[in-house]
Every structure is written in structure tokens, then in C-alpha cells.
Amino acid sequence: MVFTPSAHVRGRKLVELLGCWSGTARPSSQLLAAAVRQLVLDGRLPPGTRLPAERELAGALGVSRTLVARTLDRLREDGFVASRRGAGSWVKLPDGERDNESHGGWFPTADSEVLNLAQATPSAPPELGAAVDRARLRFPEQLSGHGYQPHGLPVLRERIAERYTKRGLPTGPGQILITNGAQHAFALVLRMLVSPGERVLVEHPTYPNALEAIRGLNVTPVAVPMIEDGWDLELLAANLRQTSPRLAYLIPDFHNPTGIRLDAAGRAQLARALARTCTSAVIDETLAEIDLTNDEPPPPMAAFTDRAILVGSASKSFWGGLRLGWIRASEDFVQRMVIGRAAVDLGSPILEQLVLAELLQDADQVLERRRTESIERRESLVAALREHLPHWRYRVPDGGLALWCDIGAPVSSRVSVAAEQHGVRLAPGARFSVYGSLERWMRVPYTLPADQLAAAIRRLAAATASVRDGPSPNILTAPIV
């Protein structure tokens, strides 16, 4: 299958996507081809995208036209670019990647030997089977109705509301809307509250799929950098005042990808900043209950301000295959969401909702098992990194499902490409960036079993060595400043 050209990426935009593609090494066609391959694999250059002409791209990159021509030759040989006289060159995927075209190569096929560390998603808990059996017994009760539940099943909404109340935020079922995952929930809120050309404030780094949703509506993300200890709340407040975003998207509970949690005092300060600027905020709570400490957690952000729209998900706490999430907001807002939702979809699947309702009956048991498993896998990952990649630096998080690693040099995309060739799939730091930067960083999840994590890090160490020993000698052993 050959893709015909569709969208056209200009030279300046491609330069922005490539970021620091050569690191501190001398630019070469090998490095440039590797960087373009990574953009294709992580979905930032979709198949069918027309590439700039050689002269335009060379000028934008500040390299010779000969280097660009050699790069295109390499990409054609590897199956990542197709060309036709008179039509130019455009992005494609090689034959081995065609099964993954729709998701940018992030999901290896079932029989793949690739160890997938691009996703921070755990497998299903053992309790899922029993929950499915109980849900099947309740399923016939639903068959006499029409099956459409735009609010979600009452029993599920009640149990989610009970979880919020238990966390210190009194909530009724009328404040809950069931969605097809947290990403769907955010997209619904975004569509309702934000118009093209407006701004949405985000942390930097942040969750990549949220950025895709923002850009998909032609909305401008306003990035506020995270600092070593988490949030610079004074800088965040200044950005709220100066840029007047229509909405904020924030992850205060085990932030993805850094794993940091905002404490109660910080939440109160953030709430005051939102109130002063009359800014509503979508609070992503996808990882809120993956708490690996015995500490008393801070209350949800909505306990501090009525401007917080909470978005939750079953994917990390229970299982991504359920494809269920929810919105927690005022009853009036939920009702408005239901009316607006009809333009997008008419509700979530009934059987899966019954299964999640059953899992929530045993939520404490399931989450304790998940907590124990995650702690063990986190320790296994840390041990493997200390043995095989001792120069990588990271903060061991109190929750969530991944480490955010400073790899010591701006070569994250190059390492990611090399890792793929060694049988490990990883998301480079640029994937979490608003600007395509963060090349010193790599997210490494601890969701695989311990033996697979150990194997993945051994392969990753070999991949980093191949980068280090390639065109930029010893680049990964450079001191961290």
C-alpha cells in the first residue's frame, strides 16, 4: 500500500517538530533520518504527510541540500518515505508497521517481541473475571430498555460518587457523567468550553493525548514549565493573568509524566489563582488512586474550588479495556454536557458499565493489590536502571506508573529510535512537550512484570550504548548540569 500525499508540513514546522535532532553531534543524514523516523513512529508525522522540497528543508535546517537528499534516500530505503516524480516525497510506514498505522506504532502486535514501554498501562486485575460474571447476571435487567444511557448507568454513577465522598469531596450521582475514557471526557469538555483560536493552559511536560485534543480543535496550548519539585505556582498564576486562557488542563495527582503530587497547600494556592482570573480547570485524576504511599492524600481539587472539573478513568486503576471514564462537576454542568454530547455520541456501553460497577464494590481490595504490584515493579525498574544505566537520574515517585528520567544529554529521540531496533518501544521526552523539546528526558513505565522490565532495561542500555558509540561519542556520559 502506498500513501498518496495529503497534508503538507512546511519546512519551519518540521524543524520545530525535530527539535535538537543532532544533539551536540555534527549533523548527518543518519541522525536526521533517525529523527524523522521517530516522528513517524510516535504519530507526529502521519502517513501521507507531504514533506518539504529538498531546497526548502535544507534552508530551514541550515544544512546542505546533499545531506537532505541522502536523508531522503535512507528513509526511502527503510520504507518511511515514498516519492514520485512531479509529486515530491511523503511519509509512509514500512510493511512491518502497517498493522499499527492508525496509532503511530505505539501498540506492538500481539505476537510482537517488542517490549512496550511507550504506554504506562497495567494489565487487568485478577478480580476482573469475577466482576464480569456478576455483571452478566445483572445484564438481562437492561435488555427490556432501549440501552441508551447518556448520563451513564445509575448504579455506576452512585458508586463513583461514593468514591469521591470517601476521598473528602461530598458528591451525588447527579454530578457524575460516564464517558468512554478520560480522553473522551476531556474532549467533551474542551469542545463545550473552548472555541478555535482560544488558549488552554497546560503544564510542561504534559500528557501527549491531551495536547492532541487541544491542537485538534485549533486551540493554542500555553505551557507553564514544571520545576524540580513540581509546580511553580507563582509562574502559573502569572500566566493565567497574562494570557487569559479559556481553560486550564492540569494533573495535580501523580502528574504524567513526572509522578509528582500537589499537596493541599498548593491546591489551595492554585484554587485562589483560578478564582482571581475566573478560569475553569479540567483536573485529570486518571492516576489519583495509584497512590504508593501510606500517607493521607490531599482532597480532590474540587474541594478547594468550584472551578475544577474532575476527569477520572478506569484505565489505570482497573483496566484500559473497559474504556470507561467520567466527569465530576456540578449537576447543571453535567446536564449541559449531556445535551452537548448528543452531537458526538449517545452514551457508553452497558455491559462494561456493569462490570466497572462490580469492580467498584471491591475497589479497596483491587487498589491495594494494584498498589502492592506497582511498588514491586517500581523497585524492580529502579534496580535495573541502577545496574544498567547508572548515569540516568530520576525522582522515585510516590504514585503513578512511570519514572521521568533525565538521560544526561539531548538525545531522547535518538535513543528511542535505537531502542526500537533493540526490541523496546519508548516514548521520547519530546512526546510530552508542547514545543517538541525535552530531549534530555525519557518516560519509563513500571507496568510490565519484573522479568520483562529487567529485559527491557538491558536492551535499552544496549541501545544507549549504540547511540553513544555512534556519530556522537560519549554523548550520554556528559555531566548533568
DABELPE-V157152 format. One record per run of one state. SS is the DSSP state (h for helix, s for strand, l for the rest). FROM is the first residue (numbers start at 0). LEN is the number of residues. Records with the same first field share a line. If there is no record, write none. Layout:
SS->FROM-LEN  FROM-LEN
This chain:
l->0-7  8-2  18-10  41-8  50-3  61-3  78-2  84-3  91-3  103-11  117-10  142-11  166-6  179-2  193-5  204-3  216-3  227-2  231-1  243-3  250-13  276-3  284-6  291-9  303-4  313-1  322-2  328-2  341-8  361-1  388-4  394-4  399-2  406-5  421-2  432-8  445-4  468-6  477-4
s->7-1  49-1  80-4  87-4  114-3  175-4  198-6  219-8  229-2  246-4  279-5  290-1  307-6  324-4  392-2  398-1  401-5  423-5  440-5
h->10-8  28-13  53-8  64-14  94-9  127-15  153-13  172-3  181-12  207-9  232-11  263-13  300-3  314-8  330-11  349-12  362-26  411-10  428-4  449-19  474-3
